[in-house]
Amino acid sequence: MKDLETRYLERLSDLYPTIAAAFTEIINLQAILNLPKGTELVEESFMMCWKVM
């Protein structure tokens, strides 16, 4: 188990060599998660159309 954890951490350090790089990736992933789903966008547009009428 220790070997697997070490390999995992080494791989992460290859992908994100600095703390700034890791934080940037975390911020980007959080932004992606906060994007509206396709159905939410369609539903919101539909509701806005009904309010106009």
N, CA, C and O atoms as a Tripos MOL2 file, in Angstrom:
@<TRIPOS>MOLECULE
protein
  212   211    53     0     0
PROTEIN
NO_CHARGES

@<TRIPOS>ATOM
      1 N           0.8210   -1.1940    0.0000 N.3       1 MET1
      2 CA          0.0000    0.0000    0.0000 C.3       1 MET1
      3 C           0.8630    1.2550    0.0000 C.2       1 MET1
      4 O           0.5420    2.2330   -0.6750 O.2       1 MET1
      5 N           1.9270    1.2290    0.7360 N.am      2 LYS2
      6 CA          2.8310    2.3730    0.8190 C.3       2 LYS2
      7 C           3.4270    2.6760   -0.5470 C.2       2 LYS2
      8 O           3.5740    3.8380   -0.9250 O.2       2 LYS2
      9 N           3.7680    1.6230   -1.2860 N.am      3 ASP3
     10 CA          4.3510    1.7980   -2.6160 C.3       3 ASP3
     11 C           3.3560    2.4700   -3.5650 C.2       3 ASP3
     12 O           3.7280    3.3480   -4.3430 O.2       3 ASP3
     13 N           2.1090    2.0590   -3.4950 N.am      4 LEU4
     14 CA          1.0700    2.6400   -4.3370 C.3       4 LEU4
     15 C           0.8720    4.1180   -4.0000 C.2       4 LEU4
     16 O           0.7340    4.9460   -4.9010 O.2       4 LEU4
     17 N           0.8590    4.4440   -2.7350 N.am      5 GLU5
     18 CA          0.6960    5.8280   -2.2990 C.3       5 GLU5
     19 C           1.8740    6.6810   -2.7720 C.2       5 GLU5
     20 O           1.6850    7.8150   -3.2120 O.2       5 GLU5
     21 N           3.0600    6.1460   -2.6840 N.am      6 THR6
     22 CA          4.2570    6.8560   -3.1300 C.3       6 THR6
     23 C           4.1980    7.1120   -4.6300 C.2       6 THR6
     24 O           4.5110    8.2110   -5.0870 O.2       6 THR6
     25 N           3.8000    6.1080   -5.3920 N.am      7 ARG7
     26 CA          3.6850    6.2790   -6.8440 C.3       7 ARG7
     27 C           2.6360    7.3220   -7.1850 C.2       7 ARG7
     28 O           2.8300    8.1300   -8.0930 O.2       7 ARG7
     29 N           1.5330    7.3060   -6.4640 N.am      8 TYR8
     30 CA          0.4610    8.2760   -6.6840 C.3       8 TYR8
     31 C           0.9620    9.7000   -6.4210 C.2       8 TYR8
     32 O           0.7410   10.6020   -7.2290 O.2       8 TYR8
     33 N           1.6250    9.8870   -5.3050 N.am      9 LEU9
     34 CA          2.1350   11.2110   -4.9630 C.3       9 LEU9
     35 C           3.2230   11.6760   -5.9360 C.2       9 LEU9
     36 O           3.3030   12.8610   -6.2590 O.2       9 LEU9
     37 N           4.0460   10.7550   -6.3960 N.am     10 GLU10
     38 CA          5.0640   11.1150   -7.3910 C.3      10 GLU10
     39 C           4.4200   11.5370   -8.7080 C.2      10 GLU10
     40 O           4.8770   12.4810   -9.3520 O.2      10 GLU10
     41 N           3.3860   10.8560   -9.0960 N.am     11 ARG11
     42 CA          2.6640   11.2150  -10.3330 C.3      11 ARG11
     43 C           2.0230   12.5960  -10.1940 C.2      11 ARG11
     44 O           2.0830   13.4090  -11.1170 O.2      11 ARG11
     45 N           1.4130   12.8560   -9.0450 N.am     12 LEU12
     46 CA          0.8320   14.1790   -8.8130 C.3      12 LEU12
     47 C           1.9000   15.2710   -8.8600 C.2      12 LEU12
     48 O           1.6560   16.3590   -9.3800 O.2      12 LEU12
     49 N           3.0680   14.9820   -8.3220 N.am     13 SER13
     50 CA          4.1390   15.9830   -8.3440 C.3      13 SER13
     51 C           4.6600   16.2100   -9.7580 C.2      13 SER13
     52 O           5.1600   17.2910  -10.0670 O.2      13 SER13
     53 N           4.5460   15.1970  -10.6220 N.am     14 ASP14
     54 CA          4.9100   15.3860  -12.0270 C.3      14 ASP14
     55 C           3.8860   16.2720  -12.7350 C.2      14 ASP14
     56 O           4.2470   17.1400  -13.5300 O.2      14 ASP14
     57 N           2.6120   16.0440  -12.4390 N.am     15 LEU15
     58 CA          1.5450   16.8220  -13.0810 C.3      15 LEU15
     59 C           1.4970   18.2540  -12.5720 C.2      15 LEU15
     60 O           1.2500   19.1810  -13.3440 O.2      15 LEU15
     61 N           1.7310   18.4410  -11.2740 N.am     16 TYR16
     62 CA          1.6280   19.7470  -10.6420 C.3      16 TYR16
     63 C           2.9040   20.0020   -9.8400 C.2      16 TYR16
     64 O           2.9480   19.7460   -8.6360 O.2      16 TYR16
     65 N           3.9370   20.5040  -10.5080 N.am     17 PRO17
     66 CA          5.2420   20.6280   -9.8670 C.3      17 PRO17
     67 C           5.3260   21.7160   -8.7810 C.2      17 PRO17
     68 O           6.2280   21.6880   -7.9440 O.2      17 PRO17
     69 N           4.3930   22.6630   -8.7980 N.am     18 THR18
     70 CA          4.4140   23.7160   -7.7770 C.3      18 THR18
     71 C           3.0570   23.7860   -7.0810 C.2      18 THR18
     72 O           2.0560   23.2660   -7.5740 O.2      18 THR18
     73 N           3.0540   24.4340   -5.9370 N.am     19 ILE19
     74 CA          1.7980   24.6220   -5.2110 C.3      19 ILE19
     75 C           0.8490   25.4670   -6.0510 C.2      19 ILE19
     76 O          -0.3570   25.2180   -6.0750 O.2      19 ILE19
     77 N           1.3920   26.4640   -6.7380 N.am     20 ALA20
     78 CA          0.5640   27.3260   -7.5920 C.3      20 ALA20
     79 C          -0.1110   26.5270   -8.7010 C.2      20 ALA20
     80 O          -1.2700   26.7790   -9.0280 O.2      20 ALA20
     81 N           0.5980   25.5760   -9.2750 N.am     21 ALA21
     82 CA          0.0210   24.7410  -10.3380 C.3      21 ALA21
     83 C          -1.1120   23.8730   -9.7810 C.2      21 ALA21
     84 O          -2.1370   23.6890  -10.4370 O.2      21 ALA21
     85 N          -0.9250   23.3510   -8.5920 N.am     22 ALA22
     86 CA         -1.9710   22.5250   -7.9690 C.3      22 ALA22
     87 C          -3.1940   23.3720   -7.6540 C.2      22 ALA22
     88 O          -4.3210   22.9510   -7.9160 O.2      22 ALA22
     89 N          -2.9880   24.5620   -7.0940 N.am     23 PHE23
     90 CA         -4.1120   25.4470   -6.7850 C.3      23 PHE23
     91 C          -4.8480   25.8760   -8.0430 C.2      23 PHE23
     92 O          -6.0770   25.9520   -8.0500 O.2      23 PHE23
     93 N          -4.1100   26.1550   -9.1010 N.am     24 THR24
     94 CA         -4.7360   26.5460  -10.3660 C.3      24 THR24
     95 C          -5.6370   25.4420  -10.8830 C.2      24 THR24
     96 O          -6.7480   25.7100  -11.3390 O.2      24 THR24
     97 N          -5.1710   24.2090  -10.8160 N.am     25 GLU25
     98 CA         -5.9840   23.0730  -11.2660 C.3      25 GLU25
     99 C          -7.2260   22.9040  -10.4040 C.2      25 GLU25
    100 O          -8.3090   22.6320  -10.9210 O.2      25 GLU25
    101 N          -7.0790   23.0620   -9.1070 N.am     26 ILE26
    102 CA         -8.2330   22.9460   -8.2010 C.3      26 ILE26
    103 C          -9.2640   24.0240   -8.5270 C.2      26 ILE26
    104 O         -10.4610   23.7390   -8.5750 O.2      26 ILE26
    105 N          -8.8170   25.2460   -8.7490 N.am     27 ILE27
    106 CA         -9.7320   26.3430   -9.0820 C.3      27 ILE27
    107 C         -10.4320   26.0690  -10.4020 C.2      27 ILE27
    108 O         -11.6370   26.2920  -10.5170 O.2      27 ILE27
    109 N          -9.7010   25.5920  -11.3980 N.am     28 ASN28
    110 CA        -10.3060   25.2680  -12.6950 C.3      28 ASN28
    111 C         -11.3500   24.1670  -12.5690 C.2      28 ASN28
    112 O         -12.4220   24.2580  -13.1680 O.2      28 ASN28
    113 N         -11.0530   23.1390  -11.8040 N.am     29 LEU29
    114 CA        -12.0140   22.0410  -11.6250 C.3      29 LEU29
    115 C         -13.2580   22.5050  -10.8770 C.2      29 LEU29
    116 O         -14.3690   22.0830  -11.1980 O.2      29 LEU29
    117 N         -13.0780   23.3730   -9.8780 N.am     30 GLN30
    118 CA        -14.2380   23.8970   -9.1550 C.3      30 GLN30
    119 C         -15.1020   24.7490  -10.0790 C.2      30 GLN30
    120 O         -16.3300   24.7000  -10.0000 O.2      30 GLN30
    121 N         -14.4660   25.5300  -10.9560 N.am     31 ALA31
    122 CA        -15.2160   26.3530  -11.8990 C.3      31 ALA31
    123 C         -16.0240   25.4700  -12.8470 C.2      31 ALA31
    124 O         -17.1770   25.7800  -13.1480 O.2      31 ALA31
    125 N         -15.4410   24.3890  -13.3110 N.am     32 ILE32
    126 CA        -16.1420   23.4710  -14.2110 C.3      32 ILE32
    127 C         -17.3500   22.8530  -13.5000 C.2      32 ILE32
    128 O         -18.4220   22.7200  -14.0890 O.2      32 ILE32
    129 N         -17.1690   22.4800  -12.2420 N.am     33 LEU33
    130 CA        -18.2730   21.8760  -11.4890 C.3      33 LEU33
    131 C         -19.4220   22.8590  -11.2640 C.2      33 LEU33
    132 O         -20.5700   22.4450  -11.1050 O.2      33 LEU33
    133 N         -19.1180   24.1530  -11.2510 N.am     34 ASN34
    134 CA        -20.1440   25.1650  -11.0140 C.3      34 ASN34
    135 C         -20.8440   25.6280  -12.2810 C.2      34 ASN34
    136 O         -21.7680   26.4380  -12.2060 O.2      34 ASN34
    137 N         -20.4280   25.1350  -13.4480 N.am     35 LEU35
    138 CA        -21.1130   25.4900  -14.6880 C.3      35 LEU35
    139 C         -22.5110   24.8740  -14.6840 C.2      35 LEU35
    140 O         -22.7100   23.7860  -14.1430 O.2      35 LEU35
    141 N         -23.4780   25.5670  -15.2880 N.am     36 PRO36
    142 CA        -24.8240   24.9860  -15.3210 C.3      36 PRO36
    143 C         -24.8660   23.7550  -16.2160 C.2      36 PRO36
    144 O         -24.1670   23.6780  -17.2260 O.2      36 PRO36
    145 N         -25.6850   22.8110  -15.8320 N.am     37 LYS37
    146 CA        -25.8900   21.6360  -16.6780 C.3      37 LYS37
    147 C         -26.7250   22.0680  -17.8750 C.2      37 LYS37
    148 O         -27.4380   23.0690  -17.7970 O.2      37 LYS37
    149 N         -26.6530   21.3500  -18.9570 N.am     38 GLY38
    150 CA        -27.3990   21.7000  -20.1590 C.3      38 GLY38
    151 C         -28.8860   21.8110  -19.9060 C.2      38 GLY38
    152 O         -29.5400   22.7060  -20.4410 O.2      38 GLY38
    153 N         -29.4300   20.9180  -19.0990 N.am     39 THR39
    154 CA        -30.8660   20.9500  -18.8280 C.3      39 THR39
    155 C         -31.2350   22.1680  -17.9850 C.2      39 THR39
    156 O         -32.3250   22.7170  -18.1440 O.2      39 THR39
    157 N         -30.3520   22.5950  -17.0990 N.am     40 GLU40
    158 CA        -30.6350   23.7710  -16.2780 C.3      40 GLU40
    159 C         -30.7110   25.0190  -17.1480 C.2      40 GLU40
    160 O         -31.5680   25.8770  -16.9390 O.2      40 GLU40
    161 N         -29.8200   25.1160  -18.1170 N.am     41 LEU41
    162 CA        -29.7940   26.2780  -18.9950 C.3      41 LEU41
    163 C         -31.0560   26.3280  -19.8450 C.2      41 LEU41
    164 O         -31.6500   27.3950  -20.0010 O.2      41 LEU41
    165 N         -31.4720   25.1990  -20.3940 N.am     42 VAL42
    166 CA        -32.6800   25.1400  -21.2070 C.3      42 VAL42
    167 C         -33.9040   25.4650  -20.3500 C.2      42 VAL42
    168 O         -34.7850   26.2140  -20.7700 O.2      42 VAL42
    169 N         -33.9470   24.9070  -19.1750 N.am     43 GLU43
    170 CA        -35.0710   25.1330  -18.2670 C.3      43 GLU43
    171 C         -35.1600   26.6100  -17.8850 C.2      43 GLU43
    172 O         -36.2540   27.1720  -17.8450 O.2      43 GLU43
    173 N         -34.0330   27.2330  -17.6080 N.am     44 GLU44
    174 CA        -34.0130   28.6410  -17.2420 C.3      44 GLU44
    175 C         -34.4890   29.5090  -18.4070 C.2      44 GLU44
    176 O         -35.2500   30.4550  -18.2020 O.2      44 GLU44
    177 N         -34.0490   29.1970  -19.6180 N.am     45 SER45
    178 CA        -34.4730   29.9530  -20.7930 C.3      45 SER45
    179 C         -35.9760   29.7970  -21.0100 C.2      45 SER45
    180 O         -36.6620   30.7630  -21.3430 O.2      45 SER45
    181 N         -36.4800   28.5930  -20.8230 N.am     46 PHE46
    182 CA        -37.8970   28.3270  -20.9890 C.3      46 PHE46
    183 C         -38.7140   29.1510  -20.0000 C.2      46 PHE46
    184 O         -39.7300   29.7430  -20.3660 O.2      46 PHE46
    185 N         -38.2700   29.1840  -18.7510 N.am     47 MET47
    186 CA        -38.9830   29.9330  -17.7190 C.3      47 MET47
    187 C         -38.9430   31.4360  -18.0150 C.2      47 MET47
    188 O         -39.9190   32.1420  -17.7610 O.2      47 MET47
    189 N         -37.8340   31.9220  -18.5440 N.am     48 MET48
    190 CA        -37.7310   33.3430  -18.8730 C.3      48 MET48
    191 C         -38.6990   33.7010  -20.0080 C.2      48 MET48
    192 O         -39.2870   34.7830  -20.0040 O.2      48 MET48
    193 N         -38.8620   32.8060  -20.9640 N.am     49 CYS49
    194 CA        -39.7970   33.0410  -22.0650 C.3      49 CYS49
    195 C         -41.2180   33.1540  -21.5390 C.2      49 CYS49
    196 O         -41.9770   34.0080  -21.9980 O.2      49 CYS49
    197 N         -41.5930   32.3030  -20.5790 N.am     50 TRP50
    198 CA        -42.9550   32.3420  -20.0400 C.3      50 TRP50
    199 C         -43.1950   33.6080  -19.2370 C.2      50 TRP50
    200 O         -44.3200   34.1060  -19.2080 O.2      50 TRP50
    201 N         -42.1750   34.1420  -18.5870 N.am     51 LYS51
    202 CA        -42.3180   35.3680  -17.8110 C.3      51 LYS51
    203 C         -42.5600   36.5680  -18.7330 C.2      51 LYS51
    204 O         -43.2740   37.5020  -18.3680 O.2      51 LYS51
    205 N         -41.9630   36.5390  -19.9280 N.am     52 VAL52
    206 CA        -42.1030   37.6300  -20.8840 C.3      52 VAL52
    207 C         -43.5200   37.6980  -21.4120 C.2      52 VAL52
    208 O         -44.0390   38.7900  -21.6440 O.2      52 VAL52
    209 N         -44.1530   36.5590  -21.6040 N.am     53 MET53
    210 CA        -45.5000   36.5120  -22.1950 C.3      53 MET53
    211 C         -46.5540   37.0030  -21.2770 C.2      53 MET53
    212 O         -47.7300   37.0190  -21.6410 O.2      53 MET53
@<TRIPOS>BOND
     1     1     2 1
     2     2     3 1
     3     3     4 2
     4     3     5 am
     5     5     6 1
     6     6     7 1
     7     7     8 2
     8     7     9 am
     9     9    10 1
    10    10    11 1
    11    11    12 2
    12    11    13 am
    13    13    14 1
    14    14    15 1
    15    15    16 2
    16    15    17 am
    17    17    18 1
    18    18    19 1
    19    19    20 2
    20    19    21 am
    21    21    22 1
    22    22    23 1
    23    23    24 2
    24    23    25 am
    25    25    26 1
    26    26    27 1
    27    27    28 2
    28    27    29 am
    29    29    30 1
    30    30    31 1
    31    31    32 2
    32    31    33 am
    33    33    34 1
    34    34    35 1
    35    35    36 2
    36    35    37 am
    37    37    38 1
    38    38    39 1
    39    39    40 2
    40    39    41 am
    41    41    42 1
    42    42    43 1
    43    43    44 2
    44    43    45 am
    45    45    46 1
    46    46    47 1
    47    47    48 2
    48    47    49 am
    49    49    50 1
    50    50    51 1
    51    51    52 2
    52    51    53 am
    53    53    54 1
    54    54    55 1
    55    55    56 2
    56    55    57 am
    57    57    58 1
    58    58    59 1
    59    59    60 2
    60    59    61 am
    61    61    62 1
    62    62    63 1
    63    63    64 2
    64    63    65 am
    65    65    66 1
    66    66    67 1
    67    67    68 2
    68    67    69 am
    69    69    70 1
    70    70    71 1
    71    71    72 2
    72    71    73 am
    73    73    74 1
    74    74    75 1
    75    75    76 2
    76    75    77 am
    77    77    78 1
    78    78    79 1
    79    79    80 2
    80    79    81 am
    81    81    82 1
    82    82    83 1
    83    83    84 2
    84    83    85 am
    85    85    86 1
    86    86    87 1
    87    87    88 2
    88    87    89 am
    89    89    90 1
    90    90    91 1
    91    91    92 2
    92    91    93 am
    93    93    94 1
    94    94    95 1
    95    95    96 2
    96    95    97 am
    97    97    98 1
    98    98    99 1
    99    99   100 2
   100    99   101 am
   101   101   102 1
   102   102   103 1
   103   103   104 2
   104   103   105 am
   105   105   106 1
   106   106   107 1
   107   107   108 2
   108   107   109 am
   109   109   110 1
   110   110   111 1
   111   111   112 2
   112   111   113 am
   113   113   114 1
   114   114   115 1
   115   115   116 2
   116   115   117 am
   117   117   118 1
   118   118   119 1
   119   119   120 2
   120   119   121 am
   121   121   122 1
   122   122   123 1
   123   123   124 2
   124   123   125 am
   125   125   126 1
   126   126   127 1
   127   127   128 2
   128   127   129 am
   129   129   130 1
   130   130   131 1
   131   131   132 2
   132   131   133 am
   133   133   134 1
   134   134   135 1
   135   135   136 2
   136   135   137 am
   137   137   138 1
   138   138   139 1
   139   139   140 2
   140   139   141 am
   141   141   142 1
   142   142   143 1
   143   143   144 2
   144   143   145 am
   145   145   146 1
   146   146   147 1
   147   147   148 2
   148   147   149 am
   149   149   150 1
   150   150   151 1
   151   151   152 2
   152   151   153 am
   153   153   154 1
   154   154   155 1
   155   155   156 2
   156   155   157 am
   157   157   158 1
   158   158   159 1
   159   159   160 2
   160   159   161 am
   161   161   162 1
   162   162   163 1
   163   163   164 2
   164   163   165 am
   165   165   166 1
   166   166   167 1
   167   167   168 2
   168   167   169 am
   169   169   170 1
   170   170   171 1
   171   171   172 2
   172   171   173 am
   173   173   174 1
   174   174   175 1
   175   175   176 2
   176   175   177 am
   177   177   178 1
   178   178   179 1
   179   179   180 2
   180   179   181 am
   181   181   182 1
   182   182   183 1
   183   183   184 2
   184   183   185 am
   185   185   186 1
   186   186   187 1
   187   187   188 2
   188   187   189 am
   189   189   190 1
   190   190   191 1
   191   191   192 2
   192   191   193 am
   193   193   194 1
   194   194   195 1
   195   195   196 2
   196   195   197 am
   197   197   198 1
   198   198   199 1
   199   199   200 2
   200   199   201 am
   201   201   202 1
   202   202   203 1
   203   203   204 2
   204   203   205 am
   205   205   206 1
   206   206   207 1
   207   207   208 2
   208   207   209 am
   209   209   210 1
   210   210   211 1
   211   211   212 2
@<TRIPOS>SUBSTRUCTURE
     1 MET1         2 RESIDUE 1 A MET
     2 LYS2         6 RESIDUE 1 A LYS
     3 ASP3        10 RESIDUE 1 A ASP
     4 LEU4        14 RESIDUE 1 A LEU
     5 GLU5        18 RESIDUE 1 A GLU
     6 THR6        22 RESIDUE 1 A THR
     7 ARG7        26 RESIDUE 1 A ARG
     8 TYR8        30 RESIDUE 1 A TYR
     9 LEU9        34 RESIDUE 1 A LEU
    10 GLU10       38 RESIDUE 1 A GLU
    11 ARG11       42 RESIDUE 1 A ARG
    12 LEU12       46 RESIDUE 1 A LEU
    13 SER13       50 RESIDUE 1 A SER
    14 ASP14       54 RESIDUE 1 A ASP
    15 LEU15       58 RESIDUE 1 A LEU
    16 TYR16       62 RESIDUE 1 A TYR
    17 PRO17       66 RESIDUE 1 A PRO
    18 THR18       70 RESIDUE 1 A THR
    19 ILE19       74 RESIDUE 1 A ILE
    20 ALA20       78 RESIDUE 1 A ALA
    21 ALA21       82 RESIDUE 1 A ALA
    22 ALA22       86 RESIDUE 1 A ALA
    23 PHE23       90 RESIDUE 1 A PHE
    24 THR24       94 RESIDUE 1 A THR
    25 GLU25       98 RESIDUE 1 A GLU
    26 ILE26      102 RESIDUE 1 A ILE
    27 ILE27      106 RESIDUE 1 A ILE
    28 ASN28      110 RESIDUE 1 A ASN
    29 LEU29      114 RESIDUE 1 A LEU
    30 GLN30      118 RESIDUE 1 A GLN
    31 ALA31      122 RESIDUE 1 A ALA
    32 ILE32      126 RESIDUE 1 A ILE
    33 LEU33      130 RESIDUE 1 A LEU
    34 ASN34      134 RESIDUE 1 A ASN
    35 LEU35      138 RESIDUE 1 A LEU
    36 PRO36      142 RESIDUE 1 A PRO
    37 LYS37      146 RESIDUE 1 A LYS
    38 GLY38      150 RESIDUE 1 A GLY
    39 THR39      154 RESIDUE 1 A THR
    40 GLU40      158 RESIDUE 1 A GLU
    41 LEU41      162 RESIDUE 1 A LEU
    42 VAL42      166 RESIDUE 1 A VAL
    43 GLU43      170 RESIDUE 1 A GLU
    44 GLU44      174 RESIDUE 1 A GLU
    45 SER45      178 RESIDUE 1 A SER
    46 PHE46      182 RESIDUE 1 A PHE
    47 MET47      186 RESIDUE 1 A MET
    48 MET48      190 RESIDUE 1 A MET
    49 CYS49      194 RESIDUE 1 A CYS
    50 TRP50      198 RESIDUE 1 A TRP
    51 LYS51      202 RESIDUE 1 A LYS
    52 VAL52      206 RESIDUE 1 A VAL
    53 MET53      210 RESIDUE 1 A MET
